[in-house]
Structure formats: structure tokens, C-alpha cells
Amino acid sequence: MKKFMILNLVGKDRPGIVDEVSKILFGHEANIEDSRMAALGGCFSIMALFSCNEKSVEDVGKDLENLKNKGFTISLHEAQDPSMLPEKKVTPLTIEVQAMDHPGIVQELVHLLHQFNLNIQSLDTQTTNAPHSGDPLFHLSLKAEVHEETPVAVVKVKVKELADKMDLDLRFITD
């Protein structure tokens, strides 16, 4: 029987981390189904959903544990088969924000979305330097699910009001 697991791994960034992890998974005939991997602040982080034969889960876990000797923190969590999850009646909504960086942008936005019971599917942020001044610029891309009982137009109006209040450049993308 096929088992689905979520792997969380974080450690000091260096070349070869993804190769080592994918080699372990492939060695047990595991398949990476979905993943997010990124270098952040001198560390490298992997969050991955993988599937494998139920009998292989323990062996995968033991081999991944060996990476702890190389300074990685690792955890495995049981997950559901994505194809077996119930279908939801939702409208996808993508919000993109750019602004001069300042504390509170993420918290204010996600708090507002929480009030509308939106389910965040992914949230990516990045801080870069402005081309001429070198001032820190904040970039955010958020993908959420708007439930059918929630009017998307109302959500957009409230997010626009927040963007105006916080001086955020805002763009909506609906699929």
C-alpha cells in the first residue's frame, strides 16, 4: 500500500543537500510528489510530500536520520493521499504585494484573510534592495482558496483598503 509522508529538513546551506535527500528517497523507490525548497539566511530548508511503499517508510526514516550527523534537523509526518482529499468549492485567489519593507505586512494581510476564512495554500516573501537607493523592498506572493460562500469582490475591497492604509502596491490574480 502507498503511504504519503511530509519531510521537513533544515540545516546549514551547502551544495549537494537536495542530491543527498533525493538519493535516499529514490533508493527506497519513494517519489517526491510536491515540495518547497529554499536557502534562507544561510540555511537550506526542504518541505516535501513524498510517497513510498508502506513497508519502506521506516527505512526511509532511518536513512534520513543519518543526515542528523551532518547537522540537519529532520522530521517526518504522516500525510493523506492528495487524490483522496475531498473536492472543495473554492475560487483560487493570488495576491501579490510590493512595498518598502516594514514590520507587520504579513501579519496584517493574513489576519484580514483569516477573518474571511480564506485558506492559504502558499505564501512566499522576499526582501531585496531597491535599484537606486538600496532601501529594502518587500515582495509577497500569496495563493489562497476563497470558499464559495465568501464573495471574492468583498475580500478584494478589504485587501485593497489595507494596501492603501499600509502603502502597498497590490495586484490580484484570479485563476
C-alpha positions as CSV (number, residue, x, y, z in Angstrom):
1,M,0.0,0.0,0.0
2,K,1.2,3.5,-0.9
3,K,2.0,5.8,2.1
4,F,2.3,9.6,2.0
5,M,4.7,11.4,4.2
6,I,5.8,15.0,4.7
7,L,9.6,15.6,5.2
8,N,10.8,18.7,6.9
9,L,14.6,19.2,6.8
10,V,16.7,22.3,7.7
11,G,20.4,22.8,8.1
12,K,23.4,24.9,7.1
13,D,23.3,25.6,3.4
14,R,25.8,23.9,1.2
15,P,25.9,22.3,-2.3
16,G,24.5,18.7,-2.6
17,I,21.7,18.7,0.0
18,V,18.9,18.1,-2.5
19,D,21.1,15.4,-4.1
20,E,21.6,13.6,-0.8
21,V,17.9,13.7,0.2
22,S,16.6,12.7,-3.2
23,K,19.1,9.8,-3.4
24,I,17.8,8.5,-0.1
25,L,14.2,8.7,-1.3
26,F,15.0,7.2,-4.7
27,G,16.9,4.4,-3.1
28,H,13.7,3.3,-1.4
29,E,11.6,3.8,-4.5
30,A,10.0,6.9,-2.9
31,N,8.5,9.6,-5.2
32,I,8.7,13.3,-4.4
33,E,5.1,14.4,-5.1
34,D,5.2,18.1,-4.1
35,S,8.0,20.2,-2.5
36,R,9.2,23.6,-1.5
37,M,13.0,24.0,-1.1
38,A,14.9,27.2,-0.4
39,A,18.0,28.8,1.0
40,L,17.1,31.1,3.8
41,G,19.5,33.1,6.0
42,G,22.4,30.7,5.4
43,C,20.3,27.6,6.0
44,F,18.6,25.3,3.5
45,S,15.1,24.1,4.1
46,I,13.2,21.3,2.5
47,M,9.5,20.7,2.9
48,A,8.4,17.8,0.7
49,L,5.4,15.4,0.3
50,F,6.6,12.0,-0.8
51,S,5.1,8.7,-1.3
52,C,6.5,5.2,-0.9
53,N,5.6,1.6,-0.2
54,E,4.2,1.4,3.4
55,K,7.0,-1.1,4.3
56,S,9.7,1.4,3.2
57,V,8.7,4.3,5.5
58,E,10.7,3.1,8.4
59,D,13.8,2.5,6.3
60,V,13.5,6.0,4.7
61,G,13.2,7.4,8.2
62,K,16.4,5.6,9.3
63,D,18.4,6.8,6.3
64,L,17.2,10.4,6.7
65,E,18.2,10.2,10.4
66,N,21.8,9.7,9.3
67,L,21.7,13.3,7.9
68,K,21.3,14.5,11.6
69,N,25.1,13.7,11.9
70,K,25.7,16.3,9.2
71,G,23.9,19.0,11.2
72,F,20.3,18.7,9.9
73,T,17.1,18.8,11.8
74,I,14.6,16.4,10.3
75,S,11.0,15.4,11.0
76,L,8.6,13.1,9.2
77,H,4.8,13.4,9.4
78,E,2.1,11.2,8.0
79,A,0.0,12.8,5.3
80,Q,-3.0,11.9,3.2
81,D,-3.0,10.9,-0.4
82,P,-3.8,14.2,-2.2
83,S,-6.0,12.4,-4.7
84,M,-8.3,11.2,-1.9
85,L,-8.9,14.6,-0.4
86,P,-12.5,15.9,-0.9
87,E,-13.0,18.4,-3.6
88,K,-13.8,21.9,-2.3
89,K,-15.9,24.5,-4.0
90,V,-13.5,27.4,-3.9
91,T,-12.2,30.2,-6.0
92,P,-8.4,30.5,-6.2
93,L,-7.0,33.9,-5.4
94,T,-3.5,35.1,-5.8
95,I,-2.3,38.3,-4.1
96,E,1.0,39.9,-5.0
97,V,2.4,42.8,-2.9
98,Q,5.4,45.0,-3.2
99,A,6.3,47.7,-0.8
100,M,9.1,49.4,1.1
101,D,9.9,46.8,3.8
102,H,8.5,47.3,7.2
103,P,7.2,45.0,10.0
104,G,3.6,43.9,10.0
105,I,2.9,43.4,6.3
106,V,2.5,39.7,6.5
107,Q,0.6,39.7,9.8
108,E,-1.9,42.4,8.8
109,L,-2.6,40.7,5.5
110,V,-3.0,37.1,6.8
111,H,-5.1,38.4,9.8
112,L,-7.5,40.1,7.3
113,L,-7.7,36.9,5.2
114,H,-8.3,34.8,8.3
115,Q,-11.4,37.0,9.1
116,F,-12.8,35.9,5.8
117,N,-11.9,32.2,6.5
118,L,-9.6,32.0,3.5
119,N,-7.3,29.0,3.4
120,I,-3.7,30.0,2.5
121,Q,-2.2,27.4,0.1
122,S,1.2,29.1,-0.2
123,L,2.9,32.2,0.9
124,D,6.3,33.4,-0.4
125,T,8.1,36.5,0.7
126,Q,11.4,38.0,-0.2
127,T,13.3,41.2,0.7
128,T,15.6,42.8,-1.9
129,N,17.3,46.1,-2.3
130,A,15.8,49.0,-4.4
131,P,17.9,49.6,-7.5
132,H,19.0,53.2,-6.9
133,S,18.6,53.8,-3.2
134,G,19.4,50.4,-1.8
135,D,16.4,50.6,0.5
136,P,14.9,47.3,1.4
137,L,11.9,46.3,-0.8
138,F,9.4,43.6,0.3
139,H,7.8,41.2,-2.1
140,L,4.9,38.8,-1.3
141,S,3.0,36.3,-3.3
142,L,0.1,34.5,-1.6
143,K,-2.2,31.9,-3.0
144,A,-5.4,31.3,-1.2
145,E,-8.7,29.5,-1.5
146,V,-11.9,31.6,-1.2
147,H,-14.9,29.4,-0.1
148,E,-18.0,29.7,-2.2
149,E,-20.0,31.5,0.5
150,T,-17.4,34.3,0.6
151,P,-17.8,37.0,-2.1
152,V,-14.3,37.4,-3.7
153,A,-15.2,41.0,-4.5
154,V,-15.7,41.8,-0.8
155,V,-12.3,40.2,0.0
156,K,-10.6,42.3,-2.7
157,V,-12.1,45.5,-1.5
158,K,-10.9,44.9,2.1
159,V,-7.4,43.9,0.9
160,K,-7.3,47.0,-1.2
161,E,-8.3,49.1,1.8
162,L,-5.5,47.5,3.8
163,A,-3.0,48.0,1.0
164,D,-3.9,51.7,0.8
165,K,-3.5,52.1,4.5
166,M,-0.1,50.4,4.6
167,D,1.1,51.9,1.3
168,L,1.4,48.6,-0.5
169,D,1.5,48.1,-4.3
170,L,-1.1,45.4,-4.8
171,R,-2.1,43.0,-7.6
172,F,-4.8,40.3,-7.7
173,I,-4.7,37.3,-9.9
174,T,-7.8,35.1,-10.2
175,D,-7.5,31.8,-12.0
